[in-house]
């Protein structure tokens, strides 16, 4: 069973191979072609600076009727730099990215098609500017005669480069390489500091040196007496779409000796027909066929051309698709209209033209549609690519594509503040909607007053308004509106809600306890308070100190600094600073005077009382001591050395003087001060007399009598001193015997025969007589 099938399988295989060979043969036999032109351009220009991207474009205009293999070759200074074969009519692009000086040169393009080739003219590219070289040395300090590795690099450069090394501006070494860097080892024999640098030169083809012109030779070129002829039927300018159009290309002239003659009929890059001596082409005329038809004759390398301009009138114009409204939002109705505005009235009427509408290549209407179509608003998404087609007399024309992007209604905007909001300082408010097609108009309102409005046209733009509030509650008055469809009401945002920072004000520093109650050993609190928004950073200072005593940050409007164990060293002037995001304020200074501790005050008072008591005691003791001395002085007696029994001594004291008189008899009216002493027993001895002196036996008596002054008894003075004396009773104790003295007696006139009395009077005179007591009997 299997044997009959083997030959059939082999036959099928052979047929496939034969078919493949035939196809490849057909492909190898390419359609005839005709060169029109080959051009080379340099973009952006023929002269650029280094680092510019340069495009070398080779464009070949070739007329062919079908498949054509083209081989492109790019030359630089007659050296092939790029080759590519393509089968399309596209231009060949050769790119020079980041062009360098090494890319300078003459560029040319050559195009090969089967049996033919054509080259463009040369275009010179000039690239200016070189990168600054970088010198590297492996050692900065080395010994004399030691080899050092040095390198020079030209970043980004290419081609043949000669590098030069210099020492102290003198050329030291050069080397040519086909790279952008070089490295070598150099030896330095001279000690000292040397400056090294390098540069480089890119090797380009040198400009040629022109010679003198040669001799002139005259040559004659004979013209070929053959010319191409092109004809179009129907004749004239009234060719309407749908008519049959016949075009022919032929040769006129002497065809003898014209071996290898070929003719080509083409329109633009499209080869319509070709032949040995004639070429014809027929078609149904369309408006796009209007233009220039070309008939080309080719004999060897000689090409002659003839052209004919054909104008074809439209049977009906290309339809135009329009939309109403021009801007549509989601779920809105759309009215689409497809119409051909012009038509040939002698051939057709407007009713002969039928229309169809498409969305994303899907038919929305039948072919007999009158050209108006309404897209219902219930369609969730009316966006898409719309187009329409017009048909008449088997001619179809399509409109341009109409992209429709249904706009999205703006969503509820959000109003936010940008950055920190500080009362009294300007800030920015932003209005933004998450959804909505541009343009969107935003309006900022404060209560019922419009502040400002702006329209956002670009996706990266924002609606930002400058605002300044004078009170933190003003923030609640702002809101914004958004609108992108004038047929729909605006969308209103919520009220602006953000944190408002109130600047600090009314700073104050208080002391607890009260300033009058700050005493040693207790605690003292310095309380700093302000009005404003937290958080607040408080700093306490003591005048004379740059650094703060204490720093803290609080969410309250006040804070305190505690000082334990207050001492006299804490007396001084204090102030505080408060800082928030808005400003910094400083309190008025407060002077603290630390009072002495209570126990110290008691101790000082006790010490003072003790000192006062001691001083009082000392005074008392001193007073008593002085009184004792006075009493002793008062007890002194004035006794005559040999008193007479019938003599008596009387002393009379006046206010500030004492008069001493001789012992006459005294009348009863005399003013007398009598000091009497108890009589001493004559029989007693000295000891008993001394003992009797300790007893209070002295009696003082003052008798004042008014009597006339006796001029004969004037007082005697010596100098200005008043002499006081003491009256002592006679030893006999007789009351009637006494001496009478009356103030202001001169010392020379004292009782001359009584020296003891005079001495006693002198001693009494030195006592403070104002302090003497006057005892009364």
C-alpha positions in Angstrom: 0.0 0.0 0.0 2.7 2.4 0.8 4.7 1.9 -2.4 2.3 3.7 -4.8 2.3 6.7 -2.5 6.0 7.2 -2.6 6.2 8.5 -6.1 3.3 10.9 -5.6 5.1 12.3 -2.5 8.2 12.8 -4.5 6.3 14.4 -7.3 4.6 16.9 -5.0 8.0 17.7 -3.5 9.4 18.3 -6.9 6.5 20.5 -7.9 7.0 22.6 -4.8 10.6 23.0 -5.5 9.9 24.0 -9.1 7.3 26.5 -8.0 9.7 28.0 -5.6 12.3 28.3 -8.2 9.9 29.9 -10.6 8.8 32.4 -7.9 12.4 33.2 -7.1 13.1 33.7 -10.9 10.1 35.9 -11.1 11.3 37.9 -8.2 14.8 38.2 -9.8 13.3 39.5 -13.0 12.5 42.9 -11.7 10.3 45.5 -13.2 11.9 48.1 -15.6 12.8 51.3 -13.9 13.9 54.8 -14.8 16.1 57.2 -12.7 14.8 60.7 -12.2 17.4 62.1 -9.8 19.7 61.2 -6.8 20.3 63.9 -4.2 22.3 64.1 -0.9 21.5 66.6 1.8 23.1 67.3 5.2 20.8 68.1 8.0 20.6 70.5 9.9 23.3 72.2 7.8 26.6 71.7 6.1 28.5 73.5 8.9 27.8 72.5 12.5 29.6 72.6 15.9 30.9 69.5 17.6 28.3 67.5 19.5 25.5 68.1 16.9 23.5 65.2 15.5 23.9 65.2 11.7 21.7 63.3 9.3 23.0 62.4 5.8 19.9 61.9 3.6 20.1 60.2 0.3 17.0 60.6 -1.9 16.5 58.7 -5.2 13.6 59.4 -7.5 13.1 56.2 -9.6 10.0 55.5 -11.7 9.1 51.8 -11.7 6.0 49.7 -12.0 6.5 47.4 -9.2 9.1 45.6 -7.1 12.6 47.3 -7.3 15.7 46.5 -5.4 17.9 49.6 -4.7 21.4 49.6 -3.3 22.6 52.8 -1.5 26.2 53.6 -0.9 27.5 56.5 1.2 31.0 57.9 0.5 33.2 60.1 2.6 36.2 61.5 0.8 35.7 58.7 -1.8 35.8 56.1 0.9 32.7 53.9 1.5 31.4 54.5 5.0 27.9 52.9 4.7 25.9 50.6 2.4 22.3 49.3 2.5 19.9 47.7 0.1 16.2 48.5 0.3 13.1 47.6 -1.8 11.0 50.6 -0.9 11.0 54.1 -2.1 12.0 55.5 1.2 15.1 57.8 1.6 18.3 56.3 3.0 19.2 57.8 6.4 22.8 57.8 7.6 23.2 59.3 11.1 26.3 60.9 12.6 25.5 61.1 16.3 27.4 63.7 18.3 29.5 64.8 15.2 33.1 65.4 15.8 35.8 67.2 13.8 36.9 63.8 12.4 33.5 63.6 10.6 34.5 66.6 8.4 34.7 65.7 4.8 32.9 65.4 1.4 29.9 63.1 1.3 28.4 61.5 -1.7 25.6 59.0 -2.4 25.4 56.4 -5.2 22.2 54.4 -6.0 22.3 51.1 -8.0 19.2 49.5 -9.6 19.5 46.5 -11.9 21.6 47.5 -14.8 21.8 51.2 -13.8 23.4 53.5 -11.3 23.4 57.1 -10.5 25.4 59.2 -8.1 24.6 62.5 -6.3 26.7 65.5 -6.2 29.2 65.9 -3.2 28.3 67.9 -0.1 31.0 69.0 2.3 30.4 68.7 6.0 32.4 71.0 8.3 32.4 70.2 12.0 34.1 72.8 14.3 35.3 72.6 17.9 37.4 70.2 19.8 37.1 68.9 23.3 39.7 70.1 25.9 42.2 67.3 26.5 42.8 65.9 30.0 46.4 65.2 31.2 47.0 62.5 33.8 50.2 61.7 35.7 50.7 58.6 37.9 53.0 60.5 40.2 53.2 64.2 41.3 56.5 63.9 43.2 59.3 61.6 42.0 63.1 61.4 41.9 65.4 62.9 39.2 65.9 60.4 36.3 62.8 58.4 37.3 60.3 57.4 34.6 56.7 58.7 35.0 53.6 57.5 33.2 51.7 60.3 31.6 48.5 60.1 29.6 46.5 62.5 27.4 42.8 62.0 26.6 40.5 63.7 24.1 37.0 62.8 25.4 34.6 61.9 22.6 36.9 62.5 19.7 37.6 60.0 17.0 39.7 59.4 13.9 43.5 59.8 13.5 44.8 62.0 16.3 48.3 63.2 17.0 49.0 63.9 20.7 51.7 66.4 21.8 53.2 66.6 25.4 54.9 69.7 26.7 57.2 70.5 29.6 57.4 74.1 30.6 55.6 75.1 27.3 58.3 73.2 25.2 57.3 70.2 23.1 58.5 67.0 24.8 56.9 64.1 22.9 54.4 63.4 20.2 52.6 60.2 19.1 49.9 59.5 16.5 47.2 57.0 17.3 43.7 56.0 15.9 42.1 56.5 19.3 41.1 59.3 21.5 43.7 58.7 24.2 47.4 57.9 24.5 49.7 56.8 27.3 53.5 56.8 27.5 56.4 56.9 29.9 58.7 59.9 30.1 61.9 60.5 32.0 62.7 63.9 33.7 66.4 64.6 34.4 66.1 68.2 35.6 65.3 68.7 39.3 62.7 71.3 40.2 59.1 72.0 39.5 57.9 71.6 35.9 54.6 72.4 34.2 53.2 69.6 32.0 50.4 69.8 29.5 49.2 68.2 26.3 47.2 69.0 23.2 46.2 67.1 20.1 45.4 67.5 16.4 42.8 65.6 14.4 44.2 64.5 11.0 42.0 65.4 8.1 42.6 65.3 4.3 44.8 68.2 3.5 43.5 70.7 1.0 44.9 70.1 -2.5 47.2 72.6 -4.2 45.7 73.6 -7.6 47.8 73.7 -10.7 47.6 76.0 -13.7 44.9 75.5 -16.3 45.8 73.2 -19.2 45.3 73.9 -22.9 41.8 74.2 -24.3 40.4 71.6 -26.6 37.1 72.2 -28.5 34.8 69.2 -28.9 31.4 68.9 -30.6 28.4 66.9 -29.3 25.9 65.8 -31.9 22.2 65.8 -31.0 20.1 62.7 -31.4 17.3 63.6 -33.7 14.7 61.7 -31.7 12.3 63.1 -29.1 9.6 61.6 -26.9 6.0 62.4 -27.6 3.1 62.1 -25.0 -0.6 62.3 -25.9 -3.7 62.2 -23.7 -7.3 61.3 -24.7 -9.9 62.7 -24.3 -8.4 66.0 -25.4 -9.0 69.3 -23.7 -9.6 70.2 -20.1 -13.0 68.8 -19.6 -12.1 65.4 -18.2 -14.5 64.4 -15.4 -14.1 61.7 -12.9 -15.4 58.4 -14.3 -14.2 59.1 -17.8 -11.8 56.7 -19.5 -8.3 58.2 -19.7 -5.8 57.0 -22.4 -2.2 58.1 -22.3 0.5 57.1 -24.8 4.3 57.7 -25.0 6.1 57.4 -28.3 9.3 58.4 -30.2 9.5 60.9 -33.0 12.5 61.1 -35.3 15.0 59.0 -37.0 15.2 55.7 -35.2 18.1 54.4 -37.2 21.2 53.7 -35.2 19.1 53.9 -32.1 19.9 50.5 -30.6 19.0 50.1 -27.0 16.1 52.6 -27.2 13.5 52.4 -24.5 10.5 54.6 -23.6 8.9 55.0 -20.1 5.5 56.5 -19.2 5.3 57.6 -15.6 3.5 59.9 -13.2 5.7 61.0 -10.4 7.5 57.9 -8.9 5.0 55.5 -10.4 6.0 53.9 -13.7 2.8 53.4 -15.7 4.2 51.7 -18.8 7.4 51.0 -20.8 8.4 49.7 -24.2 10.9 49.7 -27.0 9.5 52.6 -28.9 6.0 53.1 -27.5 4.2 52.8 -24.2 0.4 53.2 -23.5 -1.7 53.4 -20.3 -5.5 53.5 -19.8 -7.4 54.1 -16.6 -10.7 55.4 -15.2 -10.0 59.0 -14.4 -10.2 60.1 -10.8 -9.5 63.5 -9.3 -6.3 62.3 -7.7 -5.0 61.4 -11.1 -4.6 65.1 -11.9 -1.1 66.1 -12.3 1.9 65.8 -14.6 2.5 62.7 -16.7 6.0 62.1 -18.1 7.3 60.4 -21.2 11.0 59.5 -21.0 13.2 58.3 -23.8 16.5 56.5 -22.9 19.3 55.7 -25.3 22.4 54.5 -23.6 23.2 57.2 -21.0 21.1 59.8 -22.8 17.6 60.5 -21.4 15.1 62.9 -22.9 11.7 63.7 -21.4 8.3 65.1 -22.4 5.5 66.0 -20.0 1.8 66.7 -20.1 -0.3 68.2 -17.4 -3.7 66.6 -17.0 -6.5 68.2 -15.0 -9.5 66.0 -14.0 -12.7 67.6 -12.7 -14.3 66.0 -9.7 -17.7 64.3 -10.2 -18.3 65.2 -6.6 -16.0 66.6 -4.0 -14.5 64.7 -1.1 -17.0 64.5 1.7 -16.5 66.5 4.8 -17.6 65.2 8.2 -18.6 67.8 10.8 -19.9 67.5 14.3 -22.3 69.6 16.4 -21.6 70.8 18.9 -18.0 71.2 18.3 -17.3 70.3 21.9 -19.2 67.5 23.5 -19.3 66.2 27.0 -20.0 62.7 28.1 -23.6 61.5 27.6 -24.4 64.5 25.4 -26.0 64.0 22.0 -23.8 64.5 18.9 -25.0 65.4 15.4 -22.7 64.2 12.6 -23.1 65.6 9.1 -21.4 64.1 6.0 -21.6 66.2 2.8 -19.9 66.7 -0.5 -20.1 70.4 -1.2 -19.4 70.3 -5.0 -20.6 68.0 -7.7 -20.7 68.0 -11.5 -24.3 69.0 -12.1 -24.3 67.9 -15.8 -23.5 64.4 -14.8 -25.2 63.8 -11.4 -27.5 65.5 -8.9 -27.0 65.8 -5.1 -29.4 63.0 -4.5 -27.2 60.6 -6.5 -24.5 60.8 -3.8 -25.0 58.4 -0.9 -23.2 58.5 2.4 -22.1 56.2 5.1 -20.6 57.0 8.6 -18.1 55.0 10.5 -16.8 54.9 14.0 -13.5 53.1 14.6 -14.0 51.4 11.2 -17.5 50.2 12.3 -20.5 51.2 10.1 -23.0 53.3 12.0 -25.4 53.9 9.0 -26.5 52.1 5.9 -25.2 53.1 2.5 -28.4 55.1 1.6 -27.9 57.4 4.4 -28.7 61.1 3.6 -25.6 62.4 5.4 -27.0 63.4 8.9 -26.6 61.1 11.9 -27.3 61.8 15.6 -25.3 59.9 18.2 -27.7 59.5 21.2 -26.7 60.9 24.5 -27.2 57.6 26.3 -24.0 56.2 24.7 -21.7 56.0 27.7 -18.6 56.8 25.7 -19.0 58.7 22.5 -15.3 59.2 22.0 -13.7 57.6 18.9 -12.4 58.1 15.4 -15.3 59.0 13.0 -15.2 59.1 9.2 -17.7 59.0 6.3 -17.9 57.8 2.7 -19.6 59.2 -0.3 -20.6 57.0 -3.3 -21.8 57.9 -6.8 -21.3 56.3 -10.2 -19.1 53.6 -8.7 -16.8 56.2 -7.4 -16.2 56.2 -3.6 -14.5 59.0 -1.7 -13.7 59.1 2.0 -13.6 62.0 4.3 -10.8 62.9 6.6 -10.9 61.2 9.9 -12.6 63.1 12.7 -11.3 62.3 16.2 -13.9 62.9 18.8 -12.9 63.1 22.4 -16.0 63.6 24.6 -15.1 65.9 27.4 -15.4 65.0 31.1 -17.4 67.2 33.3 -15.4 68.9 36.0 -15.6 67.2 39.4 -16.1 69.0 42.7 -13.0 71.1 43.3 -10.9 71.0 46.4 -9.6 74.2 47.9 -6.3 74.0 49.8 -3.8 76.4 51.2 -0.2 76.2 50.0 2.4 76.3 52.8 1.8 77.8 56.2 -1.0 80.3 56.6 0.0 83.2 58.9 -2.4 86.0 59.8 -1.5 89.2 58.1 0.9 87.6 55.7 0.1 86.7 52.0 -0.2 83.0 51.1 -1.6 81.0 48.1 -4.8 79.1 47.7 -5.1 76.3 45.2 -8.3 75.1 43.5 -8.1 71.7 41.9 -10.5 69.1 40.5 -9.5 65.5 40.1 -11.6 65.0 37.0 -12.5 67.3 34.2 -11.5 68.2 30.6 -9.6 71.3 30.0 -10.0 74.3 29.9 -11.5 74.7 33.4 -12.4 78.0 34.8 -11.9 78.4 38.6 -13.3 81.3 40.6 -12.3 82.1 44.2 -15.1 83.6 46.4 -15.0 85.2 49.9 -18.4 84.9 51.2 -20.5 86.5 48.4 -17.7 88.5 46.8 -15.6 87.3 43.9 -12.0 87.6 44.7 -10.4 86.4 41.5 -10.8 83.9 38.6 -8.5 82.1 36.2 -8.7 79.5 33.5 -6.5 76.5 33.4 -5.5 75.6 29.8 -2.7 73.1 30.2 -2.5 69.9 32.2 0.5 71.0 34.2 -1.1 74.4 35.1 -2.9 75.1 38.4 -5.4 77.6 39.6 -3.5 79.5 42.3 -4.8 82.7 44.0 -2.9 85.0 46.4 -4.8 85.7 49.6 -4.2 87.5 52.9 -6.3 87.0 56.0 -6.5 89.5 58.9 -8.1 87.1 61.3 -7.9 83.3 61.7 -11.7 83.0 61.3 -11.6 84.5 57.8 -10.4 81.2 56.4 -13.9 79.8 56.7 -15.1 82.5 54.3 -13.2 81.2 51.2 -14.5 78.7 48.7 -13.9 78.1 45.0 -16.1 77.2 42.0 -15.1 75.2 38.9 -16.8 75.1 35.5 -15.8 73.6 32.1 -19.2 73.4 30.5 -21.0 76.7 30.1 -24.4 74.9 29.8 -24.1 73.4 33.3 -23.9 75.2 36.6 -20.6 75.6 38.4 -19.4 73.1 41.0 -18.7 74.6 44.4 -16.0 73.3 46.8 -16.2 73.1 50.5 -15.0 75.9 52.7 -11.3 76.4 53.1 -10.2 74.6 56.1 -6.6 74.7 57.2 -4.5 75.5 60.2 -4.0 79.3 60.7 -1.0 80.5 62.5 -1.6 83.6 64.6 1.5 85.7 65.2 2.7 86.0 68.8 1.8 89.1 70.7 1.6 90.5 74.2 4.6 88.7 75.7 4.9 88.8 79.4 7.2 87.5 82.1 5.9 87.0 85.6 7.6 85.7 88.8 6.1 83.3 91.3 6.2 84.0 94.2 5.8 87.7 94.0 8.9 89.8 93.5 8.7 91.0 97.1 8.5 87.5 98.4 11.5 85.9 96.6 13.7 84.8 99.4 16.8 82.7 99.7 16.4 78.9 99.7 13.0 78.8 98.1 11.9 78.0 94.6 11.3 80.6 91.9 9.2 80.2 88.8 9.7 82.4 85.7 6.5 82.2 83.8 6.5 83.4 80.1 3.1 83.8 78.5 2.1 85.0 75.0 -1.0 85.2 72.8 -0.7 83.3 69.5 -0.7 79.9 67.8 1.3 77.0 69.2 3.6 75.3 69.1 5.7 78.0 70.8 9.3 77.8 71.7 10.1 79.7 74.9 13.6 80.9 75.9 14.5 82.5 79.2 17.5 84.9 79.4 19.3 86.8 82.1 20.6 90.1 81.1 24.3 89.9 80.3 24.1 86.3 79.2 24.1 85.5 75.5 23.0 81.9 75.8 19.4 81.2 77.1 19.0 79.9 80.6 16.4 77.4 79.5 14.6 76.5 76.3 11.4 74.5 75.8 8.7 74.0 73.2 5.1 73.9 74.3 1.7 73.5 72.7 0.3 75.9 75.4 0.4 79.7 75.4 2.7 79.8 78.4 5.6 77.9 80.0 7.6 78.2 83.1 11.3 77.9 84.1 11.9 76.6 87.6 14.9 77.7 89.7 15.5 75.6 92.8 17.4 76.9 95.9 17.3 80.6 95.0 20.3 82.5 96.2 21.6 86.0 96.1 23.4 85.1 92.8 20.0 84.7 91.1 19.3 88.4 91.6 19.2 90.2 88.3 17.1 91.2 85.3 15.3 88.5 83.4 13.3 88.4 80.1 11.9 85.7 77.8 11.5 85.2 74.1 8.7 83.3 72.4 9.0 81.9 68.8 6.4 80.3 66.6 6.2 79.8 62.8 5.0 83.4 62.4 7.3 85.6 64.4 9.4 86.1 67.5 8.5 88.4 70.4 10.4 89.4 73.6 8.9 90.3 76.9 9.7 93.4 79.0 12.6 92.8 81.4 11.8 91.9 85.1 14.2 92.7 87.9 14.4 90.1 90.6 15.9 91.0 94.0 16.4 87.9 96.2 15.6 88.7 99.8 17.5 87.4 102.8 16.2 84.3 104.5 14.0 84.9 107.6 16.3 83.0 109.9 19.2 85.1 108.8 17.2 88.2 109.6 16.4 86.9 113.1 20.0 86.1 113.7 21.0 89.6 112.6 18.4 91.3 114.9 19.4 89.1 117.8 23.1 90.1 117.2 22.1 93.8 117.0 20.1 93.6 120.2 23.0 91.9 121.9 25.3 94.6 120.8 22.9 97.3 121.9 22.6 95.6 125.3 26.3 95.5 125.7 26.6 99.1 124.7 23.9 100.1 127.2 25.6 98.1 129.9 28.9 99.8 129.1 27.3 103.2 129.3 25.7 102.4 132.7 29.0 101.2 134.1 30.7 104.3 132.8 28.1 106.6 134.2 28.3 104.9 137.6 32.0 105.3 137.4 31.8 109.0 136.7 29.2 109.5 139.5 31.5 107.8 142.0 34.2 110.2 141.0 31.9 113.2 141.5 30.8 112.0 144.9 34.4 111.6 145.9 35.1 115.1 144.7 32.1 116.5 146.5 33.3 115.0 149.8 36.5 117.0 149.7 36.5 119.5 152.6 38.2 122.8 152.7 39.8 123.2 156.1 42.0 126.2 157.3 45.4 125.4 158.5 44.7 127.4 161.8 41.2 128.4 161.8 40.1 130.9 164.4 37.3 130.0 166.6 35.4 133.0 165.8 35.8 132.6 162.1 33.3 131.1 159.8 33.1 130.4 156.0 30.1 131.0 154.0 29.9 130.2 150.2 27.2 131.8 148.2 26.5 130.2 144.7 24.9 132.2 142.0 23.9 131.0 138.5 27.3 130.9 136.9 29.7 132.7 139.3 30.9 132.4 142.8 31.9 135.3 144.9 34.3 135.1 147.8 34.2 137.6 150.5 36.3 138.2 153.6 34.5 137.1 156.8 32.4 140.0 157.8 29.2 139.6 159.6 26.5 138.5 157.3 23.1 140.0 157.4 20.0 138.0 157.3 19.2 139.1 153.7 22.3 137.6 152.2 22.0 134.8 149.6 24.0 131.9 151.1 24.6 128.4 150.2 25.7 126.5 153.3 27.5 123.2 153.2 27.6 121.9 156.7 29.4 119.0 158.0 28.7 117.3 161.2 31.1 118.2 163.9 34.0 115.9 164.4 34.8 114.8 167.8 38.1 116.4 168.8 39.0 113.5 170.7 38.6 111.0 167.9 41.6 109.9 166.0 42.1 109.9 162.3 40.6 106.5 161.7 37.4 107.3 163.4 37.3 110.5 161.5 37.9 108.7 158.2 35.2 106.2 159.1 32.8 108.9 159.9 33.4 110.3 156.4 31.8 107.3 154.8 28.5 108.0 156.5 26.1 110.4 154.9 26.9 113.2 157.3 27.1 116.0 154.7 24.1 118.2 154.6 23.3 120.6 151.7 21.2 123.6 152.1 20.5 126.6 149.9 19.3 129.8 151.4 18.4 132.7 149.2 18.1 136.1 150.7 17.4 139.3 148.9 19.7 142.1 150.0 21.2 145.2 148.5 24.5 144.8 146.9 27.3 146.4 148.8 29.6 148.2 146.5 32.4 147.8 148.9 32.0 144.1 148.6 32.6 143.8 144.9 33.9 140.5 143.7 37.5 140.2 142.8 38.5 138.4 139.6 41.7 137.2 138.2 41.3 136.5 134.6 37.9 135.2 133.5 37.6 132.1 135.7 35.2 131.7 138.5 36.5 130.1 141.6 34.2 127.9 143.6 34.9 127.0 147.3 33.4 124.9 149.9 32.2 126.1 153.2 33.2 123.9 156.1 31.9 124.3 159.5 34.3 125.2 162.1 35.7 122.4 164.0 33.9 123.5 166.9 30.6 123.1 165.1 29.3 126.5 166.2 26.5 127.4 164.0 27.3 131.0 164.2 30.9 130.7 163.1 31.2 130.5 159.3 32.8 132.2 156.3 30.7 133.9 153.7 32.0 133.7 150.0 30.2 135.1 147.0 31.3 134.2 143.4 33.9 135.5 141.0 37.0 136.0 143.2 40.4 136.5 141.8 42.9 133.9 142.8 45.3 136.4 144.2 42.6 137.8 146.5 41.5 134.5 147.9 42.0 134.0 151.5 45.6 134.4 151.5 46.1 133.0 154.9 44.0 130.0 153.9 46.1 128.1 151.3 44.2 124.8 151.8 40.9 126.5 151.1 42.3 128.0 147.9 43.5 124.5 146.7 40.1 123.0 147.4 38.4 125.7 145.5 40.6 125.1 142.5 39.8 121.4 142.5 36.1 122.1 142.8 36.3 124.6 139.9 37.5 121.8 137.5 34.5 119.7 138.2 31.4 120.1 136.0 29.4 122.2 138.4 26.2 121.7 136.3 26.3 118.0 137.2 26.6 118.5 140.9 23.6 117.5 142.8 22.1 119.9 145.4 21.0 118.0 148.3 18.3 119.5 150.5 18.3 118.9 154.2 
